[in-house]
Amino acid sequence: MAAENDVSRSYNEWYESTYTPFREKRGERRDPFTTTSRIVIRPVYTPLDVPETAYIDGLGFPGSYPFTRGVYPTMYRGRLWTMRQYAGFGSAEETNRRFRYLLDRGQTGLSVAFDLPTQMGYDSDNPMSTGEVGRVGVAIDSLDDFRTLLKGIPLDRVSTSMTINATSAVLLAMYAVLAGESGVPLDGISGTIQNDILKEYFARGTYIYPPESSMRIVTDIFAWCRDNTPSWNTISISGYHIREAGSTAVQEVAFTLSDAVTYVEAARTAGLNVDDFAPRLSFFFCVHNNLFEEVAKFRAARRIWARLMKERFGAKKDRSCLLRFHTQTAGCSLTAQQVENNVVRVTLQALAAVLGGTQSLHTNSKDEALSLPSEGAALTALRTQQLIAEESGVAETIDPLGGSYYIEALTDELEEKIRVLMERIEDMGGMIKAIEAHFPQREIERSAYAYQKAVEKKDITVVGVNKYTDKDCIHQGEFRIDPEIEKSQKKKLAAFKKKRDPGKLEVSLRRIEETARGTGNLMPPIIDAVKSGATLGEISAAMERVFGRYSPGAVR
């Protein structure tokens, strides 16, 4: 207590006699300074901001509850994060070439981007797919496409993440069938399927079925993976798309963890034991430019989740309390003006992710504000991670910013704000009720509007956009999809359909409908349908005939 009084006395003396007169004479650049979540940043932080008594309960040690300092005891001293560059465009052949190019240059995991028709449950020959085939990701209609996508890639040695939600069961089924064809047992494959449908209803929009039916598919995947693929992450609960839609850091974590609570509750209602499925839950966050807020955000999220799982859901295993997460640098922060600046932005964001303890990382390419990433830009993005890992020294010790007065105070403040927002959602009846009331949608819209207004008023600086601008802005490195890919994909699909057994196909699709009307697990009939030659669109349509297609109500 005496030491604390000494610090308090010294701080007050400094503030009144040194800091305040100097500030009044010289001024400061802004008043107040705030983070992106509007947390006021004090001029300096001291031991007064970090109660010593909170160390064991609030911080602890890496790999120990509440996991504030990291989910594993050795973190990057034992193993570096997985460098998982997101890729997917045009045809399966082109995407396979990009995968192999990156793997040959040191990438350690795959991350697949699918085109919009694949995400929405349409085959490439569906009229709804016109103009969208292969545009924002790879087109996958059939098992043949999937075979081509992963040709020559050892599924027992390379983990694969698939950013897919409404049709996640179909893509997981294709992966399982392909593993069997490759001689890899299901318990030998590892990876992640996003399978996070809730955020689609308020932040992204690639949903097909109503929420209740979608949640059934999610929990069916949990149950099937528990029994068949012990090393597969059954879901990647995503804050990334929430942040890209315009949320603050606080909203990103609060909405993501509220989604996660809903999934855990649904799984328990479906009869699953929390310790049987929780260890395979994973998360996916965005990382932005405010380095210290982002580091603190990840630390706060780990602590909140650990306590939720233990105190609310009664998890017995430590593994059930781990918030393991993938990070992607912020696509919305990239600018078409002065694209070289994006390399610096991505580097700062990647550094924040590593300092925050991420388990895997995607670094965006500098030209993504203009087009799909060019090969050279994708390599620079990968090299950014490798430089941080091998040359910066930040991976040599665990949680190197832990104990910083600023970081610890900011972690505590973010945690409090996240909890308050989560409690507000609970008071509304949970996340599904909040989505139906358009609460997260409105909150994100307000934050996005406030940010854009601040940029336009120059209260927030975006280098090259509203400050330090150049009249002659050179747009470079634009990479476009060949429009002939859509025609080629339709031809391949037509040839695939001709070689199927119509009788087997009809039986398998009927079985999906029958299972959807009942209570059985949907994964086995979907896998059988994939084996019989059913396309992604046909399988999705079979479930849609039972579940219907969701149309959101009017905003109230």
Helices and strands as residue ranges (DSSP letters): H 2-14, I 15-19, H 20-26, G 47-49, G 52-54, I 55-59, G 75-77, E 82-87, H 92-104, E 109-113, H 116-120, G 127-129, H 143-149, E 160-163, H 168-181, G 186-188, E 191-193, I 200-204, H 211-228, E 232-233, E 235-238, H 240-244, H 249-269, H 274-277, G 278-280, E 281-287, H 291-307, I 308-312, G 318-321, E 325-329, G 331-333, H 341-355, E 360-362, H 375-391, H 405-427, H 431-436, H 439-456, H 484-498, H 502-517, H 523-531, H 536-547
